[in-house]
Amino acid sequence: MYTEQIHRIKEKVNQLKSLDQDLEIFGADTHEYILNPTVSIEDVTQFEKENKVTLPKDYLAFITEVGNGGMGPFYGLQTLTEASVNEEELMITGKSTTSLLQKPFPHSSLWNPLAELESLDAKIENASGDDELEEQLYEKRLALISGEEHDYGRLNLCDFGCGITIFLVVAGNQKGFMWTDDRINDGGLYPSIELENINSLTFLDWYELWLDNSISEFI
């Protein structure tokens, strides 16, 4: 199904490597245009079984035919296993054992409770000096944006920098599309637009657009 696009991507990967030997493209000095070895269909099947999820077909084609992470947009791509880590559980317990992949990602358009955040920020500023109230307000602010449901059904594939994560939705009505998590900067969650695209992008289209944009810097 994706044979032609995978072939184009492989050719463009080699072209970009050849053009940017000095690693001038943003993030290239991190991944150095090195793709990780591919993963086997058997390993993917086992991953899907364990996590009760079916990966988008184009992403599956990429990790089994091109590379399982490494060279990619911005600071590069995580491996399938790295991208599936439950970050909240890892931060709290030091390990990640609970998969959130099978639960549907709850959003279909921009989600950002900015008005509520700004209201809380004003209350925090007014509460200056009242440590107990400030702490309560900070906890309320954190709870507003850090609900577990925002991490449902997503593979955290790419570090954009500044705490921003670009992820692939693998469950829910946005399955197959690339999204951005900029909650840390009060930017909310939204379909990825970092490559100056207007429409939502599937994984392979997103990756190929990055290749095209990068190659155009040299041609």
N, C-alpha and C positions, 0 to 999 in steps of 0.2 A: 504493500500500500504506500509506503514511504520510500521506496527504492530510489526514485529519481532525486528526491530532496536530500536523502542521505548521501547520495553520490555527489551532488553539488556541494554539500557541506564539507565533505572530505576534501574536495578540490580546493575550496576556499580556505579551509584550515591550513593546508600546505602553502597556499598563496600568501596568506597573512604572515605565516612564519617566515617565509622568504623575504617579504617586504619589510618586516619590522624586526630585523636582527638586533637592533639596539634597544628593543623593548620600550618604545616610546609611547605606545597606547596605554591609557590609564589602566593600572592593575597588572600590566604584562610582567612587570618585575616581580610580581608575587607568584603567578602561575607559570611564567616563562614559556608559555605556549606548549606546555607538556600535558597531554591527555593521559589519564589513568588507564590501565588495562580495562577492557570490556568485562562485563559480568555475564555469566552463562544464563541461558533461559531457565535452566534448572534452579539456579540460585534465586532468580527473580520469582519463579513460581513458589518457592519455599517462603520467600519474603512476603508475597501476597497472601499466602495461606496463614502465616503467623500473624499478620496484621489485619487480616480480613478486609483486604482492599484489592482492587484491580487498578493497576497503573494505567495512565493514558498511553495509548498505543504509540504515539510519536515519541514520547519520552522513553518508553521501553525500547523502541528501535534505536534510539541514540545510545543508551547505556549498553546495549548488547552488540552494536555494530560500530560505534565511533569511540566512545570512552565513558567510563563510569566516574565522571567528575574530572576536575583539573582545569585545563584551558577553557576560558569562558568569559562572559561579560564581567566587567568591574574586577573584583578580586578573585574571580574564578568560581568554579562549581564545586559544591560538596559532593561526596559520593552518596549513593542511595542510602546507605546505612547512616552516615553522618546527618543527612538531611531529614531523617525520620526521628531524630532524638527529641524527646519531650523535654524542652529546655527548662520549663518551670520546675518539673520534678527533679531534673538534674541539679538545678541551682539549690533546691531545698534539701535534697537527700544525698546529693553527690553521685547519684546513679539514675538511669532512665530505664524503667521497666514497663511503664504503662503506655501503650500505643493509643494515640488520639486519631490515627489516620482514618479509621473506619467511620468516624462520626462526621456528618456533613458540615462542611464549612458554611457558616450561617449567612454570609453576606452575598449580595448580587450587584451592589453598587457601593460607591464611597460610603464608608462609615467613619464618622468623626464627631464625637460629642463636644465640639469646640466651645459652644456657648456655656455648657455646664463646667468645662474645665476653666474657662475664663472667670466664671462666677466664683468657683472655688479658690482660684488664685487671688481674687480680690479679698475674699474672706480670710485667707491665710495672711495676706499682707496686713489686714486690719487687726488680726489676732496676734501681731508681733508682741512678744513679751509674755504671752500666755502659753507656756510650753505645752501644757496638756491639751488645750484647744487646737494649737497648731498641729500637734501630732495626730489628733483625731481627724482634722481636715486633710492632712497629707494622706492618711490611710484611706479616707473616702475618695480622694483623687486617684490614688493608685488602684483602688477597687473598680473605679469607673472604666479604666482602660485595660486592665490586666486580667479580665475574666478568661477562664480556661477555654470557653467556647470559641474565642477568637483564634485559638490554635488548632481547632478541629480540622481534619481533612486536608492537611497541607504538608508539603515537603519543602523545607527551608533550604533552597538550593544555592542562593547567592548572597554574599555580603556586599552591599553597595557602599558601605562606609558610613560613619557617623551614627552607628547603631541601627541603620536601616537594612531590612532583610527583604529580598525578593524571593517569592515562593511560588510553587506550582500547586494548584488546587487538585486534589485527587479524590474528593468525595463532596457531593452536593451539586447544586445546579450550575456552579461555575467550574466543574471538573474539566481539567485540560487547559485552563487559562492561567497565565502568569499574573500574580498580584504583588503588591508592595505593602510591607508593614513598617510604617513610620510613626508608630504610637509613641516612641521614645521622644520624638520631637514635636508631639502634638499634631502630627500630620494624619493620623488615623490609618485606615486600611483602604486600599483602592487598587483598581486594575493598573498594572504596570505601564508607565509612560516614560520611563527613564531613557529609552532609545528614541524619543521624539515621535513615537507612533501615536496615531489618533485612535485607532481601534484596538480592542483587546487582542492579545496574541497568545496562540498556543506555544508550547515549548519550542518546537522546531522552527516555527516562524520567528520567534523571539531570538533564538540563537543565530539563525541565518541573518536576521536584520543586524545583529551586532557585528557579524562578520562583514556584511556589506558596508556598514558605516565605518568600520575600522579600515577596511581596504581602501575606501574612498579617500582616506586621509593621505594616501601615498600615490594616488593615481589622478 
